[in-house]
């Protein structure tokens, strides 16, 4: 038999959503043939072509209803010949196949319907030499015009990164989605069906898997299932992914199973393998974490006796079959950190299953995908990295963990350096104290360029209530360590947490302003708190001053309606918070009073003007744990001794010269000092060249033999200079 895996429209245009690649990699370990396709990319490619736009501009109906065009879409319509003319070269440029076109783009060759023609901010953002990024930004605006036009004039569901999202959000009832699926196919649906029909599916296809990570590809997943039942009538269809794992854990409407045969929850490997066994044996009697319908009644079988697979049994994600050369690198915001999500082709991996912290009260920690923590090993991760580089030719990696553990990040970085791999990677983290200055330097040396993490509410009271395990001061110090190592930082920010006051919202904004102004955070995103059914707050709402509104559901259940005892309408802060953040991410607006961002009165902040600066002035102490490893990243230094004459007397001058990538660092001190420093540098360098691990305990023993105190030695200027040369305690 063969398994077909589909990514429904729409997730990302720059890189494949990894779920199907993960499952395909696992199926390889089981000797099961599979085929995968990113139908979102394929539909987008159809639309973003000369023929596709000719079809777009010839259509004047939105889901069968004529509409009056607005000012923007009218302008796009008037410029349609230019959009049609340039769409193919723009797409090729965004695919990296037509780089010389960048010069024409930055010179203003493309139409632009939604913005003013004053682009002085582009010079500030990209300078005079950032031609490629500036062109990507302008080309992305070109696509955004088309996205807007299609949504207004052709298909009201449309969006290049989400489709019919309204039908998937908080869909307690299946009614709206069911009605939509009975309607005539939309413009986008028709293209989707056409792309499915063009695929050369394996003739022995018996199982079709649909990943639904977001509400914005739920509708299209059901449309795929609807069409696949006609195309491959004997195949079973299963739906899984992030949306199912969080929203469909108690589905009971049998109409859902008119389109699909199964819904699987949590890690997909074991449930899918059980479905495959059932299909092969034509005996559907054993399931693993699966919903199905029998006699018009929805049933769920957990079957905890069937074990899940461990990290070392999952195989390496397999991106074959996907049209990797057709993905498009976009820049939606002129911010170096923010653009990582849409710019570049990233191989996606996870360092660990679940979250090693697993305490945040707003998070779905009761679900397996967060609650069950199992790390991989650094060796296994690097093996997968090397396999993916060989298979895809790409050396960029995004680790999509809930929060990558610092200890494993350290081990991974060391293994990367030992293998002398040249990669670029970034990860999701917690801003915890274990990210020291030296660890951040190590991560950067291994190719880490960025991290994203939850600051949430920049209030120590609320961080404690969230059980985040961090303080604002700690976040400031950790983000400084990352920034000084050259690693970009993105912060997830939250407002409207239960019991949060207006004063705390204003103070949180001021904290955020100061963090950006200090340069320790480069990017961020505000979102309003949403209460989910699987979070600790939902389990004990009374402890957080929350009252949950009763609701009935037969389909999706995740976001819960609630009231908190403050009675504050937090949504009124949305515009001001996002507007100010947009400016801060562009390095401007720090002098604008907080009240100017809002069209209503707010209280003055209680945060001192230089609060974050005062925190950053405190140096972080070097921790000398005996088990801490000492590594050296550079070239072994040279010890020089020379005799000099001064005022008729001869003196011996000793210096240790560290050669760095940007010059050299000369350390002058007594010969005994330098000899000890040279010895521990040599020993620290051995590990990255296949030698033994060298620790603080080892260094302390050597120091004693030399008549030195290692603790005191680490406080000297020579040792600090050696750290600047790549001698790190991690």
VEXFI-370824 format. One record per residue (C-alpha): z, y, x. Coordinates in steps of 0.001 Angstrom, whole numbers, plus 524288, in hexadecimal, padded with zeros to 5 digits. Example, Ala and Ser with C-alpha at 12.3 -4.5 7.8 and 13.67 -1.06 7.14 Angstrom:
81E787EE6C8300C 81BE47FBDC83566 
This chain:
800008000080000 7FEDA80E3E803CC 8076B819EC800BD 80216827A17FE5D 80AB483380800D3 807A7840F87FB37 80D2384E7F7FDFC 80A72855DE7F141 8066C864307F0DE 80C9E86C927F62B 8165A86C348016E 811778728880E06 804448765981370 8080987658821D3 80D9C868B08238E 80F3985C3181B9B 81B8F85A2E813D7 8215584EA981B73 825A184544810B5 8192083D308102D 8184383C9E81EFF 826458378481F71 8235782CDD8157A 8166C8294681BE3 81D84827E8828E4 8276A81EE28227C 81CE4816C681BBC 81695814DA8290C 822F780DEC82D8D 82198804BD821ED 81341801D48245E 80F5F8081B8176D 8025080F3B8169F 8030281D218117D 7FAC88295480FAF 7FFA28374F80DEC 7F9A084427809A1 7FE75852198084A 7F7D9855937FB85 7FD948633B7FC20 7F63886623808A1 7E9CD8601B8035F 7EA25867EA7F6B6 7ED278746E7FE30 7E1AD871CF80737 7D8CE870217FB62 7DD2287D177F5A3 7DCAE884518029E 7CE3888271804C6 7C201889BD80104 7BF028802F7F603 7CD3C880197F1B5 7CE1788ED97F085 7C12488F9A7E96D 7C72C886837DF59 7D3B488E997DF16 7CCA589B647DC9D 7C3EA8957C7D23B 7CFC8891717CA3B 7D60389B437C0D7 7E025892B27BA29 7EE4288F6C7BCCD 7F156882147B724 7E733884587AC87 7EB91892217A8E5 7E41A89E567ACA5 7EC568A8DF7B313 7EA478B70A7B67F 7E9D38B8D47C54B 7F3D68C1CA7CB7F 7F0FE8CC4E7D5A1 7F27E8C36A7E173 7EA618B81E7DC4D 7E0268C1CD7D79E 7DF088C70F7E57C 7DE158B92B7EAD6 7D3608B65E7E0F2 7CBE68C2697E53E 7CCDD8BDB07F35E 7CA028AF7C7F029 7BD908AEDF7F840 7C5638B27780456 7CFCF8A85480158 7C53689E057FFA0 7BE408A26180C03 7CA208A1D8814CD 7D21B8969080F58 7CBE788BF2817DD 7CD7F89333824DB 7DB688972B820FD 7DF2D8891581E42 7D9108846382AF1 7E09788EDE83231 7ED6E88AC282BDC 7EA3987CB682F8B 7E8F5880D483DC2 7DA4C87E4A83E0E 7D50A88C2D83E2F 7DE208941D846DE 7D44689E8484AD0 7D3F38A2FB83C99 7E1A08A8B183ECD 7DBC68B4D4844D8 7D3E68B7E5838AB 7DF6E8B52E82FC5 7E8468BEE2836C6 7DD2C8C8D78365C 7DDC78C88282781 7D2758BFD182374 7D9E38B90981862 7DC038BEA080ACA 7EA358C1448070A 7ED278C3D27F8C2 7FBE88C3E97F78E 8005F8CD4980231 7FDFC8DB2480639 7F4D48DD2B81186 7FFB18E2EE81A07 802AB8D82A823C5 80A378E00C82DC9 815358D60D82CCC 80C038CBAA83238 80B4A8D2DA83F24 81A2A8D2C683F88 81AC78C44883C33 80FE28BEEF844A2 80D488C94A84EF9 800168CB0A85545 7FE9F8BD4985AD7 803B88B48884FEC 7F5FA8B2F684A93 7F6DC8A4C98460F 803AE8A64B83EA7 7FF5C8B31C838BD 7F2B88ACB28344C 7FA4B8A13982E7B 802AD8AAD5826FC 7F6CD8B1FD8218E 7EFC58A53681E96 7FBD88A07981746 7FB718ACDF80F0F 7ED418A97E80C04 7F1C989C38806C8 7FCE48A2A27FF3F 7F3008AB247F82F 7EBAF89EFC7F3FD 7F8428982F7F00E 7FBCF8A3D57E795 7EE5E8A4867E15B 7EE38896057DDF3 7FBD4896CA7D810 7F80F8A2327CF47 7EA2289EB17CBAD 7E7DA890227CD5B 7F412887A47CD7A 8015288D7A7CA23 8082A882007D0D0 801E5885077DDE5 808448876C7EB11 804938827B7F8A4 8127287DE17FB8C 816CC87A617EDC5 80FBF876827E15F 814BC877467D35C 82251879707D8E8 8276A87E6E7CBDB 82552870F67C5E0 82DA286AA97D064 838E1874417D147 844F2870557C986 83CB18677E7C0FB 847C28614B7B93D 83D9B85D0E7AF51 830AE856617B218 82AA285D5D7A66D 823BE868B37AD4B 81E6D860227B812 81A1F855CC7AE4A 812DB85FE47A62F 80C4F865837B24E 807B1858057B650 801098564D7A91A 7F907862B57AB04 7EB7A863437B0BE 7EBF4863177BFA6 7ED198708A7C5C9 7E38E875B67CFE4 7EC87870957DA9D 7EEB18639B7D3BF 7E0148614E7D339 7DEF2863747E1DE 7EA8485A5B7E3FC 7E40A84F8B7DC28 7D770851A87E39D 7DE7A850497F0A5 7E4E38439E7EC40 7D7B983E3B7E812 7D1D48419E7F55D 7DC09839A77FCB3 7D82A82C3B80163 7E484825577FD2B 7E6EB817A78027E 7E13B80DD07F8D0 7EE26806697F881 7F64F812357F496 8019C80D3E7EC5F 80BD4817C67EE14 80A63826A87EDE2 815BB82ED07F2CA 8176483D267EF41 820D8845DA7F6A8 82685851267EEE5 82EF08596A7F7E1 82EC3865CF7EF92 82D8486A3B7E161 8208A8705E7E569 819A68635F7E6F3 81FAF85BA97DBB2 8152985EDE7D1A9 80A2685B867DB05 810CA84EA47DE6A 8104F84ACB7D023 8022184F4D7CF5F 7FF088468D7DB09 805D583B2B7D468 7FE6583DE87C7DA 7F15D83D827CEF7 7F4F2832447D800 7F77E829687CC69 7E91E82B327C8FB 7E44B82A1C7D6FF 7ECDC81E837DB05 7F198818DB7CE12 7F83380CEA7D3F0 80074814727DDCD 80EB7817827DB8A 812F7825A27DD80 8201C829DA7E2FD 825A38377D7E48D 8301283B8E7EE49 8340F8468B7F753 83D76851EE7F767 83B44856077E943 83DC6848527E43F 849AE846BC7ECF2 85040852F47E7B1 84AA28551B7DA10 846F8847DB7D46F 8534483FEE7D6C5 855CF83E297C840 8484583E9B7C228 847F0838077B4DD 83B6583C687AE1C 832348309C7ACFA 82656839B37AC12 827A683BFB7BABC 8237A82DF37BCE3 816C982FA97B579 811EB835B77C237 8198182EB87CCD7 81F9C8214E7CE01 82B4B823FB7D6BE 833EE82ECD7DBED 83B1982BA57E88D 846EC8330E7ED8C 84BFC836E17FAFA 846988301880721 839C082A59802B6 837CE81F3B80C58 8400C8149080609 83C62817DD7F7D1 82DE8818597FB46 82E7780B9B802D6 834DF805277F70F 829FE80A317EE38 81FF48049F7F7A4 826B07F7517F74C 826B67F7B67E869 818317FB107E7E1 814AE7F0747F1A9 81C7F7E6427EA3F 818A37EBBA7DCE8 826E27EA607D964 82DA77F7347D60E 83BBD7F2D67D608 8421D7F90F7E1F7 842D4807AB7E46B 84995811107ED9F 84D7481EC87E8D1 8425181EEF7DF02 83FE3823BE7D12A 8361581CC67C87C 8339581B257B9F4 8356A80E907B24B 8337C80D517A39A 832AB81C1F7A292 83FE981D927A933 841F2823927B69E 849AE81AD87BFD5 84F5581D607CD45 852A9812F87D746 85A6D816CA7E353 85C588096B7E9C7 8652780D977F4EF 864DD7FFB87FA52 8573C802517FFD4 859D8809BB80C80 853058161C810D2 84C24816F381DCB 8525181CB3829FD 84C59827AC831F7 8470A81E7283C41 840238165D831C7 838508214282B75 82D238225383520 8268982ECA83998 8205D837CD82F6C 811C58353982EB0 808D5840C882BAD 7FC1E8392182C2E 7F2B083AB7820A0 7F71F848E281EEA 7ED238534882260 7F5618599882CEF 7EA8186284831AC 7E93D868B982434 7F6EF86E5F8232E 7F7A287D33823CB 801468856982B81 805DF890D68233F 80E9F89C8E825C1 8146E8A22A81954 81E488AB1B81FF3 81D588B24682CE2 829AB8ABF98322D 829458A25983D99 833928991B8380C 82F6A899AB829DB 8216B8961182D15 8252E888B38328B 82587882F4824D8 817458863182244 811318878E82FC9 80D9187BC9837F8 80CB986D2483644 81A2886702837A7 81D33858A0838B6 8296A8571A83078 834AF84E4D83449 8432184CC483158 84DB684B1D83B86 8573B84526831EC 857F08404F8240A 8611A848A081BEB 86A3A8537A82039 874CC8519682A7D 87D0185C5E8241E 87B4A85895815E0 8859B861BC81031 87EC986DE780AD6 882FE86F707FCC5 875DA874817F7DF 86E1A869497FDF6 869D185C2D7F837 8731D854CC80124 8757584A457F6E0 86766845967F87A 8639483BAF802CD 8597D844438097D 8649484D2B80DD1 870CA844DA80C58 86CB58393B814B6 86C6183DAE822D1 865448358582CF1 8600E83B938397D 854968366F84135 855828353A84FFB 84F7A83ECD85982 8475A833CD85F4D 841EA82FFB851F5 83ED183E2884EB8 837838402F85B71 83025833698597E 82BB08388384C3D 82838845AC8521D 81F8C83F3785C56 8192D8367E8521F 816208421D8495B 8109484A1F8548D 8076F83EED857E6 8037883D2B849A3 801DA84B6584570 7FFB185302851F9 80A2285C8884D30 8162E85FBA8553E 81D69867DD84AFB 828EE8619E843D2 83139866618388E 83DD685EC883674 8406D85FD0827F4 84E8285AEE827C7 858708604681E49 85F5C8647F82AC4 85BCB85EDC83800 8682885AC683F51 86AA08627B84BE5 86E2C8563D853A4 8615384FB885017 859A585C28852A3 85FBA85C6586036 85C8084E1B862A5 84E9F8502C85DB9 84CB585C148666D 851878548B8724A 848808492586F41 83CED8526186D8F 83FCD8585187ADB 841CE84AF98813B 8347D8468D87C29 82E8C8539A88027 828A085560872AC 822AC8628F86F7D 82517864B486107 8288186FBA857A5 832D486D0484D65 83C098733784396 8469786E4583A87 84FEF870FC82F64 85E2287245833D4 86BE0876CA83095 87084882C083811 87BF087B9983E03 883B287E4F84A5D 87E14872A3851CF 871AF87A94853F7 87675880BC86090 86ED3889E186963 86BA787EA387294 8678B87535867E0 85E4C87F6E8624C 858668815686FDD 856708729F870D8 84FF0871E586383 846C887CF88672A 8432C87625873E5 83F4586A0E86C27 835FD871EA86385 83EA78765B85846 839738835985352 840B08858284683 84BC48812A83DAB 84EB0883A082F63 85C1A8827B8295A 864918868681E01 86CB1892BF81FB4 86D6B8927E810C8 8770A89D3780CE9 87B228A5CB8184A 889378A600813A9 8941A89E2E81A05 89B1089C2F80CFC 88EFE8968E806AE 88B1B88EB0812B3 898668883D811EA 89699885BE80354 8894087FDE8062E 88FBF87774810B7 884F587B81819F3 88D668796E825E0 889218862A82C44 88D2E8946F82C6C 884BE8A09782D20 889A88A31E83AF2 885F58956483EFF 87870896D483924 876778A38D84092 87A6A89D5984D7C 872338912684B83 86628898B784763 867DA8A15B85354 867C88952B85BE2 85B218908B855B2 854CE89DED85697 8588889FE5864D0 85278892A2867B5 845B78975C86187 8476188F2A8552F 84410895F28484D 84DFA8955C83D3E 84BB0894C382E83 857478961382539 857E38911481753 85FA389AE580F3A 865D68992F801E9 86AE18A2567F76A 8717489F987EA78 87A93894DD7EF3F 8856E892477E54B 8905D89C787E5EC 8881C8A54C7EEBB 88AEB8B3827EBC3 881B28BF187EC59 8895D8C3F07F81C 887288B7067FF2F 878928B7AC7FC5D 877D48C5588021E 87FF98C14A80DE1 8777F8B54B80FE0 86B7B8BE0281032 872198C6C681A46 875718BAF3822B4 8674C8B6A7821B8 862798C4498254D 86B038C47683165 866C78B6D88359F 858808BAE1834E0 85AE78C7F283B60 862128C11084679 8560F8B89484853 85D128AB798471B 855D68A79F83A9E 8473A8A99B8395C 844138A43E82BDD 84AE38A13B81F1B 8497A89E0B810C2 852498A1BC8054A 85370898777F9CC 85C46899247EDFB 8666588E677ECE3 8623F883327E41C 86BFD879237DF46 8669586B5A7E0A1 86B6B85F637D981 86E72858117E607 876778626D7ED35 88564862407EE56 8862686EA97E617 87FE08675D7DABA 889C485C687DC37 89597865867DBBF 890B1872617D5F1 89E358770A7D217 8A214878117E07E 89766882427E271 8994C88A0C7D60A 88CDE884567D03E 889FA87FF37C26C 87DE18776D7C0F6 875E7878C77B4A4 8739086C037AD95 865848675F7ADCB 85DBB85BC47A93C 852D4855F37B127 8498B84A967B11C 8419984E4F7BCEA 8460C856E97C837 853F285AF87CB12 8581E862877D713 85A568711D7D541 8657B873657CBB5 867CF87F7C7C389 8755A884FD7C5B1 87DFE890C87C4C8 88824894C17CECF 8947989C4C7CC44 88F6F8A8DA7D289 885538AAB67C7CE 87C698B17E7D1A2 86DAD8B1217CFBD 86A2E8AE507DDDF 85B8E8AE7B7DB1B 85BA18BD5E7DB52 85DAE8BCE17EA11 851668B4D67EC8B 847CD8BFFD7EE8F 850748C8107F793 854988BC8F7FFE7 846BC8B7C7801D7 841128C5648040F 84B218C89E80E76 8495A8BB7481511 83AA08BD4081584 83CC88C9CE81D0F 8471B8C40C82606 83DDB8B8E68298B 834108C32482DE6 83E5A8CA048360D 83F6A8D60C82D6F 8483F8DBB9822F4 855338D9FB82A00 858B48E85D82819 855EB8E83F81983 862C58E8AA811C3 865418DBFF80A6A 865818E2D67FD31 8577A8E77A7FF21 8529E8D9767FDD0 857788D8B57EFBD 8547B8E05A7E36E 862908DF9A7DECD 86F998E3A37E49B 876398DA9B7EE44 883448DC1D7F547 883E38E02780381 884CE8D51380D33 8922A8D1E6812C9 88C538CC4481F44 88E4C8D4C882B69 881898DA7983060 882418D36183D7B 888818C6BE838C1 87E0B8BD8883DF8 87C6C8C53A84A9E 88B008C41484D39 88A3F8B55E84B4D 87EAA8B41A8546B 885ED8BB9485EF9 88F7B8B03885FF9 88AA78A67F869F4 88AF7898258663F 893A38908186F81 88DA08856687743 893D4878C38727D 8971B86F5A87D90 898968629887637 8995B857B288045 88E9B84FF287967 8854185B7E878B5 878B78590888028 873A2861DC88AED 864DB8626F88C34 85BEF86A6C894B7 84EA286E6C88F68 8486A8749889B4F 844248723A8A94A 84E8F86E578B327 8530987ADA8B9F6 8520287D808C872 85E1A8804E8D0B5 85B8088A6B8DB25 8645788E618E655 860A6899318EF90 8675F8A1418F9F6 867268AFF48F8BA 86C658BA8290185 874108C5ED8FC5A 87AA98D034904DA 879158C793910A9 87F3E8BBB790A68 878B38AF37905B3 87ADC8AA278F7F1 8762089DBF8F136 870B68A08A8E3BA 86F08895448DA21 866E68957D8CDDC 8622188BC58C3CC 8549B88EC38BE75 850FE889B28B0DC 8427588A4D8ADE9 83FC688D0A89F9B 8332C88DF9897D4 8342189CB989861 838DD89EED8A630 844EF89B488ADE3 8539889D088AD08 85B0689ED38B9BA 8696C89B7D8BA28 8716C8A0228C5BB 87EFF89A8D8C7EA 88746892FA8D18F 88088886E38D6DE 88A7B87D8D8D0A8 887F48839F8C36B 87940882668C4C6 879C5874838CA13 881A58704F8BE3A 87869877638B517 86CB8870E98BBA3 873048637E8BAAE 876098644C8AC2C 8687F86A138A9A1 8622485E538B042 86A9A854C48A8B4 8680285BED89BE6 8595985B5089E75 8591584C8689FDB 85A708497D89155 84DAB84FED88D50 846D98486289821 84BAE83B2D89370 858D883B5989A64 866FA83A818963F 86E048437188CD3 8765E84DBA89398 8823B8530988C58 88CAB85D6D88D97 896368529D8916A 88D4884ED489CC1 88C5585D068A102 89B2385E9E8A08E 89CF0853148A9D7 893118588B8B386 89980865EA8B2AE 8A6D1860358B604 8A131859B38C222 89BC3866F38C626 8A8AF86DAF8C3D8 8A37E874F08B7F9 8A7C1876228A9E6 89BE5873A88A142 8A19B87B24895C0 8A3958873289E29 89666885228A4A8 88F4D8861D89785 8949D893F0895F5 88E7C898DC8A297 8822D8A0DF8A3BB 87AEB8967B8ABE2 87CEA88C6B8A12E 87852895E9896A7 86C1C8989589EA9 869DD889F289FFB 86AD9888AC8911A 860688932088FF4 8581588AA1898E4 8590D87EBB88FFE 866168784689338 86B3E8754E885A6 8777786F2A87FD0 87380868248736B 
